[in-house]
């Protein structure tokens, strides 16, 4: 019986517990199966068994250090544990060893930003955006990084690009309003914050921003 093949079928059918059992059986007979260790690590991480997941990824990397997907899996576990330094080191290794998709660059950028390295994160956000220009989360985070780094004109354009894709995106509208406040365009900011509240009445940040603008007018 090809336990690994059946495990992959079980993963495709979302039978995760069965898939774990089959992978454990496969690895008992074939402990050098790098893909098996990596897949088991991903399943365990998905189930919240982070310690065991890390052990599986480390086992895969001990057998084949250039396994990009194991580095990526390890990075996601570290990121979920808020260990962002080890996360970005793992994502860097994943990319260095050939993982060339948007998610790898995006996760590296997020991890760099969360260690206070916003300037270094921007090229990776940009690459992630170029590789998947329709990914709304990537586009928003790229725009936020540009704003945080002080590139306000570029950030404004990036938020406008999001609104071209999704005209009612409240996060983009709100952050565009924040940029308008910083540039002194108070009336434009108010319109944007009111648009957010019209679309999403419980968007508290927009309400707070409007209240602050009203208070500043009465000073």
Protein Blocks (a to p, Z undefined) as FASTA:
>chain_A
ZZklmmmmmmmnopaklmmmmmmmmmmmmmmlmklmmmmmmmmmmnopamlmmmmmmmmm
mmmmmlmklmmmmmmmmmmnopaklmmmmmmmmmmnopacfklmmmmmmmmmmnopamlm
mmmmmmmmmmmmmlmklmmmmmmmmmmnopamlmmmmmmmmmmmmmmlmklmmmmmmmmm
mnopamlmmmmmmmmmmmmmmlmklmmmmmmmmmmmmZZ
